[in-house]
């Protein structure tokens, strides 16, 4: 049980670090849609998603899409998901530390 608690704690720590990095710079992460880091990044993401036979918008249309794409909403979504992941990971970490402590005390009293 000590090994399981230790592994859960380490995995939670990894998730916390990743989520903190996403929350600190939400425009640079790309897990939840096209990149809003710059217009050029957004344009590449939009053009990559299009089929070869599909309509390819010109730069003005892509610029309008970029401005209307609810950049603030994207920021809010990324921050919410990062905070949710941090809270979940902290809960798992707390439970695993408690389990480790209980097991350690039990093992010490048993010997």
C-alpha positions in Angstrom: 0.0 0.0 0.0 2.9 2.4 0.6 4.1 1.9 -2.9 0.7 2.6 -4.4 0.3 5.8 -2.2 3.8 7.0 -3.3 3.1 6.4 -7.0 -0.3 8.2 -6.7 1.4 11.1 -5.0 4.1 11.3 -7.7 1.5 11.1 -10.5 -0.5 13.8 -8.9 2.5 16.0 -8.6 3.2 15.6 -12.3 -0.4 16.6 -13.1 -0.2 19.6 -10.8 3.0 20.9 -12.5 1.4 20.5 -15.9 -1.8 22.2 -14.9 0.0 25.1 -13.2 2.0 25.7 -16.4 -1.3 25.7 -18.5 -2.9 28.1 -16.1 0.1 30.5 -16.1 0.2 30.7 -19.9 -3.2 29.4 -21.3 -2.6 30.8 -24.9 0.5 28.5 -25.4 -1.2 25.2 -24.6 -2.9 23.4 -27.5 -4.9 20.6 -26.0 -8.3 22.2 -26.3 -8.5 23.7 -29.8 -6.6 26.0 -32.1 -3.7 28.0 -30.8 -4.4 31.6 -29.9 -0.8 32.5 -29.3 -0.6 34.5 -32.5 -2.6 35.1 -35.7 0.0 33.0 -37.6 -0.4 30.0 -35.3 -4.2 30.2 -35.5 -4.0 30.4 -39.3 -1.9 27.3 -39.5 -4.2 25.4 -37.2 -7.2 26.4 -39.2 -5.6 25.5 -42.5 -4.3 22.2 -41.3 -7.8 21.2 -40.2 -9.3 21.8 -43.7 -9.6 19.1 -46.3 -7.8 19.6 -49.6 -11.1 20.0 -51.4 -12.7 22.2 -48.7 -13.1 26.0 -49.0 -9.9 27.7 -47.8 -10.6 31.2 -46.5 -8.4 34.2 -47.3 -6.3 36.0 -44.7 -9.0 38.7 -44.1 -11.6 35.9 -43.3 -9.2 34.1 -41.1 -8.3 37.3 -39.3 -12.0 37.9 -38.7 -12.4 34.4 -37.4 -9.4 34.9 -35.1 -10.9 38.1 -33.6 -14.4 36.6 -33.3 -13.2 33.2 -32.0 -13.9 34.3 -28.4 -10.3 34.4 -27.2 -11.4 35.3 -23.7 -13.7 32.3 -23.7 -10.8 30.0 -24.7 -8.7 31.5 -21.9 -11.5 30.9 -19.4 -11.9 27.3 -20.5 -8.2 26.6 -20.2 -7.9 28.2 -16.8 -11.0 26.3 -15.5 -9.7 23.0 -16.7 -6.3 23.7 -15.2 -7.7 24.7 -11.8 -10.0 21.6 -11.8 -7.0 19.4 -12.5 -5.0 21.1 -9.8 -7.8 20.6 -7.2 -8.3 17.0 -8.2 -4.6 16.2 -8.1 -4.3 17.9 -4.7 -7.1 15.8 -3.4 -5.6 12.6 -4.6 -2.2 13.6 -3.2 -3.8 14.3 0.2 -5.6 11.0 0.2 -2.4 9.1 -0.8 -0.4 10.9 1.9 -3.0 10.0 4.5 -3.0 6.3 3.4 0.8 6.3 3.5 0.7 7.7 7.1 -1.9 5.1 8.2 0.0 2.3 6.7 3.3 3.5 8.1 1.9 3.7 11.6 0.2 0.3 11.3 3.5 -1.3 10.0 5.5 0.3 12.8 3.1 -0.9 15.6 3.0 -4.3 14.1 6.7 -4.9 14.3 
